[in-house]
Amino acid sequence: MAYDRQILKILSEVGERGLSVRLLAKNVYNMNCNLFSSQDFNEVYAYVQQYLLRNSKGPNSVIERTDKRGHYRLNVNNSSDARQLLFDFSEQQEEQDGAVDTNPYAVDMSLSLFD
């Protein structure tokens, strides 16, 4: 279901500190509400709660509980699937590292109209 991906996306954005079940359910609810159709918040909350309980049982689960009651986060220590959700393939990293563009086609080879 689409809720599963949204839950994992939200938890990957939150990071180490985790997020409570209620706030996670609110975010999922807001992602799926629009002008023409609306979900019942209690149904979304129940689904999010059951999803978190199902996927945080084992030590190698994708989701783990935090020290705070009712808070969950991605299990990046024991789950390789959770670590893959945290990869960031943005171009900003390359620019910050000072990577020089060595592409020979990147040079402007256009003709000047005013020569």
Backbone atoms as SQL, in Angstrom:
CREATE TABLE atoms (id INTEGER PRIMARY KEY, chain TEXT, resi INTEGER, resn TEXT, atom TEXT, x REAL, y REAL, z REAL);
INSERT INTO atoms VALUES
  (1, 'A', 1, 'MET', 'N', 0.838, -1.182, 0.000),
  (2, 'A', 1, 'MET', 'CA', 0.000, 0.000, 0.000),
  (3, 'A', 1, 'MET', 'C', 0.883, 1.245, 0.000),
  (4, 'A', 2, 'ALA', 'N', 0.327, 2.349, -0.369),
  (5, 'A', 2, 'ALA', 'CA', 1.086, 3.595, -0.452),
  (6, 'A', 2, 'ALA', 'C', 1.470, 4.105, 0.928),
  (7, 'A', 3, 'TYR', 'N', 0.711, 3.748, 1.951),
  (8, 'A', 3, 'TYR', 'CA', 1.042, 4.186, 3.303),
  (9, 'A', 3, 'TYR', 'C', 2.409, 3.655, 3.730),
  (10, 'A', 4, 'ASP', 'N', 2.734, 2.437, 3.324),
  (11, 'A', 4, 'ASP', 'CA', 4.001, 1.822, 3.726),
  (12, 'A', 4, 'ASP', 'C', 5.185, 2.667, 3.271),
  (13, 'A', 5, 'ARG', 'N', 5.171, 3.051, 2.021),
  (14, 'A', 5, 'ARG', 'CA', 6.267, 3.867, 1.481),
  (15, 'A', 5, 'ARG', 'C', 6.320, 5.232, 2.154),
  (16, 'A', 6, 'GLN', 'N', 5.148, 5.798, 2.420),
  (17, 'A', 6, 'GLN', 'CA', 5.102, 7.107, 3.056),
  (18, 'A', 6, 'GLN', 'C', 5.639, 7.054, 4.489),
  (19, 'A', 7, 'ILE', 'N', 5.321, 5.990, 5.194),
  (20, 'A', 7, 'ILE', 'CA', 5.828, 5.830, 6.558),
  (21, 'A', 7, 'ILE', 'C', 7.345, 5.741, 6.541),
  (22, 'A', 8, 'LEU', 'N', 7.881, 4.929, 5.647),
  (23, 'A', 8, 'LEU', 'CA', 9.339, 4.784, 5.567),
  (24, 'A', 8, 'LEU', 'C', 10.017, 6.084, 5.133),
  (25, 'A', 9, 'LYS', 'N', 9.378, 6.812, 4.227),
  (26, 'A', 9, 'LYS', 'CA', 9.937, 8.089, 3.769),
  (27, 'A', 9, 'LYS', 'C', 9.987, 9.103, 4.913),
  (28, 'A', 10, 'ILE', 'N', 8.919, 9.169, 5.684),
  (29, 'A', 10, 'ILE', 'CA', 8.871, 10.105, 6.805),
  (30, 'A', 10, 'ILE', 'C', 9.914, 9.731, 7.851),
  (31, 'A', 11, 'LEU', 'N', 10.018, 8.445, 8.164),
  (32, 'A', 11, 'LEU', 'CA', 11.002, 8.013, 9.161),
  (33, 'A', 11, 'LEU', 'C', 12.430, 8.236, 8.688),
  (34, 'A', 12, 'SER', 'N', 12.666, 8.138, 7.383),
  (35, 'A', 12, 'SER', 'CA', 14.018, 8.403, 6.886),
  (36, 'A', 12, 'SER', 'C', 14.359, 9.886, 6.965),
  (37, 'A', 13, 'GLU', 'N', 13.371, 10.742, 6.848),
  (38, 'A', 13, 'GLU', 'CA', 13.613, 12.180, 6.948),
  (39, 'A', 13, 'GLU', 'C', 13.808, 12.623, 8.394),
  (40, 'A', 14, 'VAL', 'N', 13.153, 11.928, 9.318),
  (41, 'A', 14, 'VAL', 'CA', 13.238, 12.305, 10.732),
  (42, 'A', 14, 'VAL', 'C', 14.607, 11.987, 11.302),
  (43, 'A', 15, 'GLY', 'N', 15.138, 10.815, 10.971),
  (44, 'A', 15, 'GLY', 'CA', 16.483, 10.465, 11.413),
  (45, 'A', 15, 'GLY', 'C', 16.518, 9.726, 12.735),
  (46, 'A', 16, 'GLU', 'N', 17.584, 9.973, 13.506),
  (47, 'A', 16, 'GLU', 'CA', 17.879, 9.228, 14.733),
  (48, 'A', 16, 'GLU', 'C', 16.857, 9.415, 15.838),
  (49, 'A', 17, 'ARG', 'N', 16.303, 10.591, 15.975),
  (50, 'A', 17, 'ARG', 'CA', 15.450, 10.874, 17.129),
  (51, 'A', 17, 'ARG', 'C', 14.120, 10.159, 17.077),
  (52, 'A', 18, 'GLY', 'N', 13.657, 9.787, 15.891),
  (53, 'A', 18, 'GLY', 'CA', 12.400, 9.062, 15.766),
  (54, 'A', 18, 'GLY', 'C', 11.200, 9.990, 15.799),
  (55, 'A', 19, 'LEU', 'N', 10.024, 9.380, 15.761),
  (56, 'A', 19, 'LEU', 'CA', 8.782, 10.139, 15.703),
  (57, 'A', 19, 'LEU', 'C', 7.695, 9.343, 16.398),
  (58, 'A', 20, 'SER', 'N', 6.772, 10.044, 17.045),
  (59, 'A', 20, 'SER', 'CA', 5.686, 9.354, 17.732),
  (60, 'A', 20, 'SER', 'C', 4.686, 8.812, 16.711),
  (61, 'A', 21, 'VAL', 'N', 3.908, 7.846, 17.161),
  (62, 'A', 21, 'VAL', 'CA', 2.921, 7.223, 16.281),
  (63, 'A', 21, 'VAL', 'C', 1.893, 8.253, 15.834),
  (64, 'A', 22, 'ARG', 'N', 1.470, 9.114, 16.734),
  (65, 'A', 22, 'ARG', 'CA', 0.446, 10.115, 16.404),
  (66, 'A', 22, 'ARG', 'C', 0.960, 11.098, 15.355),
  (67, 'A', 23, 'LEU', 'N', 2.174, 11.599, 15.524),
  (68, 'A', 23, 'LEU', 'CA', 2.720, 12.542, 14.535),
  (69, 'A', 23, 'LEU', 'C', 2.961, 11.869, 13.194),
  (70, 'A', 24, 'LEU', 'N', 3.390, 10.627, 13.235),
  (71, 'A', 24, 'LEU', 'CA', 3.590, 9.880, 12.003),
  (72, 'A', 24, 'LEU', 'C', 2.262, 9.676, 11.286),
  (73, 'A', 25, 'ALA', 'N', 1.219, 9.346, 12.037),
  (74, 'A', 25, 'ALA', 'CA', -0.109, 9.161, 11.447),
  (75, 'A', 25, 'ALA', 'C', -0.645, 10.483, 10.880),
  (76, 'A', 26, 'LYS', 'N', -0.375, 11.590, 11.568),
  (77, 'A', 26, 'LYS', 'CA', -0.805, 12.898, 11.058),
  (78, 'A', 26, 'LYS', 'C', -0.120, 13.232, 9.738),
  (79, 'A', 27, 'ASN', 'N', 1.173, 12.941, 9.655),
  (80, 'A', 27, 'ASN', 'CA', 1.902, 13.203, 8.407),
  (81, 'A', 27, 'ASN', 'C', 1.379, 12.345, 7.266),
  (82, 'A', 28, 'VAL', 'N', 1.133, 11.073, 7.522),
  (83, 'A', 28, 'VAL', 'CA', 0.596, 10.192, 6.484),
  (84, 'A', 28, 'VAL', 'C', -0.801, 10.651, 6.082),
  (85, 'A', 29, 'TYR', 'N', -1.604, 11.033, 7.054),
  (86, 'A', 29, 'TYR', 'CA', -2.960, 11.526, 6.784),
  (87, 'A', 29, 'TYR', 'C', -2.915, 12.781, 5.907),
  (88, 'A', 30, 'ASN', 'N', -2.023, 13.710, 6.232),
  (89, 'A', 30, 'ASN', 'CA', -1.915, 14.942, 5.458),
  (90, 'A', 30, 'ASN', 'C', -1.385, 14.697, 4.048),
  (91, 'A', 31, 'MET', 'N', -0.556, 13.671, 3.882),
  (92, 'A', 31, 'MET', 'CA', -0.041, 13.359, 2.556),
  (93, 'A', 31, 'MET', 'C', -1.135, 12.795, 1.649),
  (94, 'A', 32, 'ASN', 'N', -2.193, 12.238, 2.231),
  (95, 'A', 32, 'ASN', 'CA', -3.238, 11.592, 1.449),
  (96, 'A', 32, 'ASN', 'C', -4.535, 12.376, 1.389),
  (97, 'A', 33, 'CYS', 'N', -4.614, 13.488, 2.081),
  (98, 'A', 33, 'CYS', 'CA', -5.830, 14.319, 2.036),
  (99, 'A', 33, 'CYS', 'C', -5.750, 15.274, 0.851),
  (100, 'A', 34, 'ASN', 'N', -6.851, 15.424, 0.193),
  (101, 'A', 34, 'ASN', 'CA', -6.943, 16.431, -0.854),
  (102, 'A', 34, 'ASN', 'C', -8.346, 17.018, -0.841),
  (103, 'A', 35, 'LEU', 'N', -8.629, 17.857, -1.773),
  (104, 'A', 35, 'LEU', 'CA', -9.889, 18.574, -1.790),
  (105, 'A', 35, 'LEU', 'C', -11.082, 17.668, -2.080),
  (106, 'A', 36, 'PHE', 'N', -10.879, 16.619, -2.859),
  (107, 'A', 36, 'PHE', 'CA', -11.987, 15.814, -3.327),
  (108, 'A', 36, 'PHE', 'C', -12.246, 14.561, -2.506),
  (109, 'A', 37, 'SER', 'N', -11.246, 14.065, -1.807),
  (110, 'A', 37, 'SER', 'CA', -11.463, 12.884, -0.973),
  (111, 'A', 37, 'SER', 'C', -10.653, 13.014, 0.301),
  (112, 'A', 38, 'SER', 'N', -11.180, 12.452, 1.346),
  (113, 'A', 38, 'SER', 'CA', -10.512, 12.526, 2.629),
  (114, 'A', 38, 'SER', 'C', -10.574, 11.165, 3.293),
  (115, 'A', 39, 'GLN', 'N', -9.477, 10.797, 3.922),
  (116, 'A', 39, 'GLN', 'CA', -9.417, 9.549, 4.661),
  (117, 'A', 39, 'GLN', 'C', -9.877, 9.814, 6.093),
  (118, 'A', 40, 'ASP', 'N', -10.317, 8.791, 6.764),
  (119, 'A', 40, 'ASP', 'CA', -10.647, 8.901, 8.171),
  (120, 'A', 40, 'ASP', 'C', -9.349, 8.813, 8.967),
  (121, 'A', 41, 'PHE', 'N', -9.107, 9.792, 9.837),
  (122, 'A', 41, 'PHE', 'CA', -7.855, 9.824, 10.578),
  (123, 'A', 41, 'PHE', 'C', -7.697, 8.597, 11.471),
  (124, 'A', 42, 'ASN', 'N', -8.771, 8.123, 12.058),
  (125, 'A', 42, 'ASN', 'CA', -8.677, 6.961, 12.942),
  (126, 'A', 42, 'ASN', 'C', -8.255, 5.710, 12.181),
  (127, 'A', 43, 'GLU', 'N', -8.705, 5.571, 10.935),
  (128, 'A', 43, 'GLU', 'CA', -8.285, 4.435, 10.117),
  (129, 'A', 43, 'GLU', 'C', -6.801, 4.523, 9.764),
  (130, 'A', 44, 'VAL', 'N', -6.352, 5.717, 9.416),
  (131, 'A', 44, 'VAL', 'CA', -4.940, 5.922, 9.088),
  (132, 'A', 44, 'VAL', 'C', -4.087, 5.668, 10.325),
  (133, 'A', 45, 'TYR', 'N', -4.529, 6.152, 11.471),
  (134, 'A', 45, 'TYR', 'CA', -3.799, 5.949, 12.714),
  (135, 'A', 45, 'TYR', 'C', -3.689, 4.465, 13.046),
  (136, 'A', 46, 'ALA', 'N', -4.786, 3.736, 12.901),
  (137, 'A', 46, 'ALA', 'CA', -4.777, 2.301, 13.189),
  (138, 'A', 46, 'ALA', 'C', -3.841, 1.560, 12.244),
  (139, 'A', 47, 'TYR', 'N', -3.838, 1.946, 10.972),
  (140, 'A', 47, 'TYR', 'CA', -2.951, 1.292, 10.013),
  (141, 'A', 47, 'TYR', 'C', -1.489, 1.569, 10.342),
  (142, 'A', 48, 'VAL', 'N', -1.163, 2.810, 10.641),
  (143, 'A', 48, 'VAL', 'CA', 0.212, 3.182, 10.964),
  (144, 'A', 48, 'VAL', 'C', 0.663, 2.449, 12.220),
  (145, 'A', 49, 'GLN', 'N', -0.198, 2.384, 13.217),
  (146, 'A', 49, 'GLN', 'CA', 0.138, 1.701, 14.456),
  (147, 'A', 49, 'GLN', 'C', 0.397, 0.211, 14.220),
  (148, 'A', 50, 'GLN', 'N', -0.468, -0.436, 13.441),
  (149, 'A', 50, 'GLN', 'CA', -0.283, -1.858, 13.156),
  (150, 'A', 50, 'GLN', 'C', 0.961, -2.099, 12.310),
  (151, 'A', 51, 'TYR', 'N', 1.232, -1.217, 11.356),
  (152, 'A', 51, 'TYR', 'CA', 2.417, -1.352, 10.515),
  (153, 'A', 51, 'TYR', 'C', 3.688, -1.264, 11.356),
  (154, 'A', 52, 'LEU', 'N', 3.719, -0.299, 12.273),
  (155, 'A', 52, 'LEU', 'CA', 4.898, -0.130, 13.118),
  (156, 'A', 52, 'LEU', 'C', 5.082, -1.326, 14.049),
  (157, 'A', 53, 'LEU', 'N', 4.003, -1.850, 14.578),
  (158, 'A', 53, 'LEU', 'CA', 4.110, -3.007, 15.467),
  (159, 'A', 53, 'LEU', 'C', 4.591, -4.243, 14.713),
  (160, 'A', 54, 'ARG', 'N', 4.074, -4.442, 13.502),
  (161, 'A', 54, 'ARG', 'CA', 4.476, -5.597, 12.697),
  (162, 'A', 54, 'ARG', 'C', 5.937, -5.537, 12.279),
  (163, 'A', 55, 'ASN', 'N', 6.407, -4.348, 11.949),
  (164, 'A', 55, 'ASN', 'CA', 7.748, -4.199, 11.387),
  (165, 'A', 55, 'ASN', 'C', 8.805, -3.791, 12.407),
  (166, 'A', 56, 'SER', 'N', 8.508, -3.916, 13.692),
  (167, 'A', 56, 'SER', 'CA', 9.513, -3.609, 14.702),
  (168, 'A', 56, 'SER', 'C', 9.682, -4.755, 15.686),
  (169, 'A', 57, 'LYS', 'N', 9.277, -5.946, 15.302),
  (170, 'A', 57, 'LYS', 'CA', 9.331, -7.100, 16.212),
  (171, 'A', 57, 'LYS', 'C', 10.747, -7.625, 16.427),
  (172, 'A', 58, 'GLY', 'N', 11.459, -7.927, 15.365),
  (173, 'A', 58, 'GLY', 'CA', 12.761, -8.579, 15.479),
  (174, 'A', 58, 'GLY', 'C', 13.904, -7.600, 15.609),
  (175, 'A', 59, 'PRO', 'N', 15.082, -8.117, 15.953),
  (176, 'A', 59, 'PRO', 'CA', 16.253, -7.233, 16.060),
  (177, 'A', 59, 'PRO', 'C', 16.763, -6.754, 14.704),
  (178, 'A', 60, 'ASN', 'N', 16.439, -7.450, 13.621),
  (179, 'A', 60, 'ASN', 'CA', 16.869, -7.043, 12.285),
  (180, 'A', 60, 'ASN', 'C', 15.745, -6.387, 11.494),
  (181, 'A', 61, 'SER', 'N', 14.722, -5.910, 12.163),
  (182, 'A', 61, 'SER', 'CA', 13.594, -5.264, 11.494),
  (183, 'A', 61, 'SER', 'C', 14.007, -3.912, 10.926),
  (184, 'A', 62, 'VAL', 'N', 13.240, -3.430, 9.978),
  (185, 'A', 62, 'VAL', 'CA', 13.529, -2.139, 9.354),
  (186, 'A', 62, 'VAL', 'C', 13.270, -1.002, 10.330),
  (187, 'A', 63, 'ILE', 'N', 12.287, -1.162, 11.195),
  (188, 'A', 63, 'ILE', 'CA', 11.890, -0.119, 12.149),
  (189, 'A', 63, 'ILE', 'C', 12.185, -0.612, 13.558),
  (190, 'A', 64, 'GLU', 'N', 12.614, 0.316, 14.421),
  (191, 'A', 64, 'GLU', 'CA', 12.850, -0.040, 15.815),
  (192, 'A', 64, 'GLU', 'C', 12.219, 0.996, 16.735),
  (193, 'A', 65, 'ARG', 'N', 11.948, 0.570, 17.947),
  (194, 'A', 65, 'ARG', 'CA', 11.423, 1.483, 18.958),
  (195, 'A', 65, 'ARG', 'C', 12.575, 2.294, 19.538),
  (196, 'A', 66, 'THR', 'N', 12.257, 3.505, 19.956),
  (197, 'A', 66, 'THR', 'CA', 13.259, 4.326, 20.636),
  (198, 'A', 66, 'THR', 'C', 13.091, 4.157, 22.141),
  (199, 'A', 67, 'ASP', 'N', 13.854, 4.905, 22.914),
  (200, 'A', 67, 'ASP', 'CA', 13.746, 4.837, 24.370),
  (201, 'A', 67, 'ASP', 'C', 12.439, 5.438, 24.866),
  (202, 'A', 68, 'LYS', 'N', 11.898, 6.378, 24.137),
  (203, 'A', 68, 'LYS', 'CA', 10.628, 6.984, 24.518),
  (204, 'A', 68, 'LYS', 'C', 9.479, 6.068, 24.122),
  (205, 'A', 69, 'ARG', 'N', 8.481, 5.998, 24.934),
  (206, 'A', 69, 'ARG', 'CA', 7.329, 5.152, 24.667),
  (207, 'A', 69, 'ARG', 'C', 6.537, 5.695, 23.480),
  (208, 'A', 70, 'GLY', 'N', 6.255, 4.835, 22.508),
  (209, 'A', 70, 'GLY', 'CA', 5.456, 5.228, 21.354),
  (210, 'A', 70, 'GLY', 'C', 6.223, 5.928, 20.254),
  (211, 'A', 71, 'HIS', 'N', 7.541, 5.960, 20.333),
  (212, 'A', 71, 'HIS', 'CA', 8.367, 6.596, 19.308),
  (213, 'A', 71, 'HIS', 'C', 9.111, 5.527, 18.525),
  (214, 'A', 72, 'TYR', 'N', 9.186, 5.718, 17.219),
  (215, 'A', 72, 'TYR', 'CA', 9.839, 4.757, 16.332),
  (216, 'A', 72, 'TYR', 'C', 10.802, 5.480, 15.408),
  (217, 'A', 73, 'ARG', 'N', 11.809, 4.720, 14.924),
  (218, 'A', 73, 'ARG', 'CA', 12.785, 5.236, 13.969),
  (219, 'A', 73, 'ARG', 'C', 13.261, 4.073, 13.104),
  (220, 'A', 74, 'LEU', 'N', 14.025, 4.406, 12.071),
  (221, 'A', 74, 'LEU', 'CA', 14.598, 3.360, 11.233),
  (222, 'A', 74, 'LEU', 'C', 15.738, 2.674, 11.972),
  (223, 'A', 75, 'ASN', 'N', 15.850, 1.384, 11.798),
  (224, 'A', 75, 'ASN', 'CA', 16.880, 0.589, 12.452),
  (225, 'A', 75, 'ASN', 'C', 18.111, 0.536, 11.544),
  (226, 'A', 76, 'VAL', 'N', 18.930, 1.560, 11.609),
  (227, 'A', 76, 'VAL', 'CA', 20.090, 1.646, 10.717),
  (228, 'A', 76, 'VAL', 'C', 21.272, 0.832, 11.216),
  (229, 'A', 77, 'ASN', 'N', 21.242, 0.395, 12.462),
  (230, 'A', 77, 'ASN', 'CA', 22.360, -0.376, 13.012),
  (231, 'A', 77, 'ASN', 'C', 22.329, -1.829, 12.563),
  (232, 'A', 78, 'ASN', 'N', 21.162, -2.446, 12.509),
  (233, 'A', 78, 'ASN', 'CA', 21.077, -3.876, 12.228),
  (234, 'A', 78, 'ASN', 'C', 20.403, -4.220, 10.909),
  (235, 'A', 79, 'SER', 'N', 19.800, -3.271, 10.241),
  (236, 'A', 79, 'SER', 'CA', 19.049, -3.559, 9.023),
  (237, 'A', 79, 'SER', 'C', 19.693, -2.875, 7.825),
  (238, 'A', 80, 'SER', 'N', 20.100, -3.676, 6.847),
  (239, 'A', 80, 'SER', 'CA', 20.691, -3.099, 5.642),
  (240, 'A', 80, 'SER', 'C', 19.623, -2.417, 4.792),
  (241, 'A', 81, 'ASP', 'N', 18.376, -2.885, 4.870),
  (242, 'A', 81, 'ASP', 'CA', 17.294, -2.234, 4.125),
  (243, 'A', 81, 'ASP', 'C', 17.055, -0.817, 4.629),
  (244, 'A', 82, 'ALA', 'N', 17.134, -0.615, 5.920),
  (245, 'A', 82, 'ALA', 'CA', 16.947, 0.722, 6.483),
  (246, 'A', 82, 'ALA', 'C', 18.100, 1.642, 6.098),
  (247, 'A', 83, 'ARG', 'N', 19.321, 1.104, 6.044),
  (248, 'A', 83, 'ARG', 'CA', 20.465, 1.941, 5.639),
  (249, 'A', 83, 'ARG', 'C', 20.324, 2.395, 4.194),
  (250, 'A', 84, 'GLN', 'N', 19.740, 1.559, 3.349),
  (251, 'A', 84, 'GLN', 'CA', 19.566, 1.942, 1.948),
  (252, 'A', 84, 'GLN', 'C', 18.564, 3.075, 1.800),
  (253, 'A', 85, 'LEU', 'N', 17.632, 3.199, 2.725),
  (254, 'A', 85, 'LEU', 'CA', 16.657, 4.282, 2.667),
  (255, 'A', 85, 'LEU', 'C', 17.291, 5.634, 2.974),
  (256, 'A', 86, 'LEU', 'N', 18.443, 5.645, 3.602),
  (257, 'A', 86, 'LEU', 'CA', 19.094, 6.894, 3.992),
  (258, 'A', 86, 'LEU', 'C', 20.065, 7.433, 2.961),
  (259, 'A', 87, 'PHE', 'N', 20.310, 6.700, 1.875),
  (260, 'A', 87, 'PHE', 'CA', 21.215, 7.194, 0.847),
  (261, 'A', 87, 'PHE', 'C', 20.660, 8.458, 0.219),
  (262, 'A', 88, 'ASP', 'N', 21.542, 9.400, -0.021),
  (263, 'A', 88, 'ASP', 'CA', 21.153, 10.673, -0.617),
  (264, 'A', 88, 'ASP', 'C', 22.001, 10.878, -1.862),
  (265, 'A', 89, 'PHE', 'N', 21.379, 10.791, -3.019),
  (266, 'A', 89, 'PHE', 'CA', 22.092, 10.919, -4.282),
  (267, 'A', 89, 'PHE', 'C', 21.893, 12.312, -4.879),
  (268, 'A', 90, 'SER', 'N', 22.109, 13.311, -4.098),
  (269, 'A', 90, 'SER', 'CA', 21.912, 14.670, -4.600),
  (270, 'A', 90, 'SER', 'C', 23.197, 15.187, -5.224),
  (271, 'A', 91, 'GLU', 'N', 23.058, 16.127, -6.118),
  (272, 'A', 91, 'GLU', 'CA', 24.208, 16.715, -6.796),
  (273, 'A', 91, 'GLU', 'C', 24.900, 17.750, -5.925),
  (274, 'A', 92, 'GLN', 'N', 24.252, 18.162, -4.842),
  (275, 'A', 92, 'GLN', 'CA', 24.863, 19.151, -3.974),
  (276, 'A', 92, 'GLN', 'C', 26.122, 18.615, -3.321),
  (277, 'A', 93, 'GLN', 'N', 26.160, 17.336, -3.018),
  (278, 'A', 93, 'GLN', 'CA', 27.336, 16.755, -2.401),
  (279, 'A', 93, 'GLN', 'C', 28.552, 16.881, -3.312),
  (280, 'A', 94, 'GLU', 'N', 28.369, 16.653, -4.605),
  (281, 'A', 94, 'GLU', 'CA', 29.473, 16.749, -5.548),
  (282, 'A', 94, 'GLU', 'C', 29.976, 18.180, -5.656),
  (283, 'A', 95, 'GLU', 'N', 29.067, 19.138, -5.646),
  (284, 'A', 95, 'GLU', 'CA', 29.459, 20.529, -5.746),
  (285, 'A', 95, 'GLU', 'C', 30.195, 20.980, -4.490),
  (286, 'A', 96, 'GLN', 'N', 29.773, 20.504, -3.327),
  (287, 'A', 96, 'GLN', 'CA', 30.422, 20.884, -2.085),
  (288, 'A', 96, 'GLN', 'C', 31.807, 20.266, -1.962),
  (289, 'A', 97, 'ASP', 'N', 32.005, 19.104, -2.551),
  (290, 'A', 97, 'ASP', 'CA', 33.300, 18.439, -2.497),
  (291, 'A', 97, 'ASP', 'C', 34.328, 19.098, -3.403),
  (292, 'A', 98, 'GLY', 'N', 33.921, 20.015, -4.249),
  (293, 'A', 98, 'GLY', 'CA', 34.836, 20.707, -5.128),
  (294, 'A', 98, 'GLY', 'C', 35.180, 19.905, -6.361),
  (295, 'A', 99, 'ALA', 'N', 34.287, 19.038, -6.776),
  (296, 'A', 99, 'ALA', 'CA', 34.541, 18.225, -7.962),
  (297, 'A', 99, 'ALA', 'C', 34.528, 19.132, -9.188),
  (298, 'A', 100, 'VAL', 'N', 35.559, 19.014, -9.990),
  (299, 'A', 100, 'VAL', 'CA', 35.685, 19.819, -11.187),
  (300, 'A', 100, 'VAL', 'C', 35.087, 19.044, -12.354),
  (301, 'A', 101, 'ASP', 'N', 34.302, 19.724, -13.171),
  (302, 'A', 101, 'ASP', 'CA', 33.680, 19.073, -14.316),
  (303, 'A', 101, 'ASP', 'C', 34.716, 18.925, -15.421),
  (304, 'A', 102, 'THR', 'N', 35.068, 17.687, -15.753),
  (305, 'A', 102, 'THR', 'CA', 36.088, 17.423, -16.772),
  (306, 'A', 102, 'THR', 'C', 35.463, 17.005, -18.084),
  (307, 'A', 103, 'ASN', 'N', 34.199, 17.271, -18.258),
  (308, 'A', 103, 'ASN', 'CA', 33.507, 16.915, -19.483),
  (309, 'A', 103, 'ASN', 'C', 33.950, 17.864, -20.606),
  (310, 'A', 104, 'PRO', 'N', 34.534, 17.353, -21.707),
  (311, 'A', 104, 'PRO', 'CA', 34.997, 18.251, -22.772),
  (312, 'A', 104, 'PRO', 'C', 33.838, 18.936, -23.499),
  (313, 'A', 105, 'TYR', 'N', 32.659, 18.377, -23.399),
  (314, 'A', 105, 'TYR', 'CA', 31.506, 18.975, -24.075),
  (315, 'A', 105, 'TYR', 'C', 30.861, 20.075, -23.251),
  (316, 'A', 106, 'ALA', 'N', 31.337, 20.289, -22.040),
  (317, 'A', 106, 'ALA', 'CA', 30.782, 21.316, -21.182),
  (318, 'A', 106, 'ALA', 'C', 31.266, 22.710, -21.582),
  (319, 'A', 107, 'VAL', 'N', 32.301, 22.806, -22.408),
  (320, 'A', 107, 'VAL', 'CA', 32.820, 24.103, -22.856),
  (321, 'A', 107, 'VAL', 'C', 31.851, 24.679, -23.876),
  (322, 'A', 108, 'ASP', 'N', 31.600, 25.972, -23.758),
  (323, 'A', 108, 'ASP', 'CA', 30.675, 26.648, -24.650),
  (324, 'A', 108, 'ASP', 'C', 31.308, 26.787, -26.037),
  (325, 'A', 109, 'MET', 'N', 30.796, 26.067, -27.004),
  (326, 'A', 109, 'MET', 'CA', 31.354, 26.082, -28.368),
  (327, 'A', 109, 'MET', 'C', 30.468, 26.853, -29.338),
  (328, 'A', 110, 'SER', 'N', 29.532, 27.657, -28.815),
  (329, 'A', 110, 'SER', 'CA', 28.631, 28.390, -29.695),
  (330, 'A', 110, 'SER', 'C', 29.367, 29.546, -30.375),
  (331, 'A', 111, 'LEU', 'N', 28.890, 29.942, -31.543),
  (332, 'A', 111, 'LEU', 'CA', 29.478, 31.032, -32.307),
  (333, 'A', 111, 'LEU', 'C', 28.937, 32.355, -31.836),
  (334, 'A', 112, 'SER', 'N', 29.790, 33.356, -31.849),
  (335, 'A', 112, 'SER', 'CA', 29.373, 34.681, -31.439),
  (336, 'A', 112, 'SER', 'C', 28.769, 35.393, -32.649),
  (337, 'A', 113, 'LEU', 'N', 27.678, 36.078, -32.453),
  (338, 'A', 113, 'LEU', 'CA', 27.033, 36.820, -33.529),
  (339, 'A', 113, 'LEU', 'C', 27.675, 38.164, -33.774),
  (340, 'A', 114, 'PHE', 'N', 28.494, 38.642, -32.870),
  (341, 'A', 114, 'PHE', 'CA', 29.012, 40.011, -32.964),
  (342, 'A', 114, 'PHE', 'C', 30.504, 40.066, -33.245),
  (343, 'A', 115, 'ASP', 'N', 31.135, 39.024, -33.768),
  (344, 'A', 115, 'ASP', 'CA', 32.562, 39.061, -34.128),
  (345, 'A', 115, 'ASP', 'C', 32.765, 39.543, -35.514);
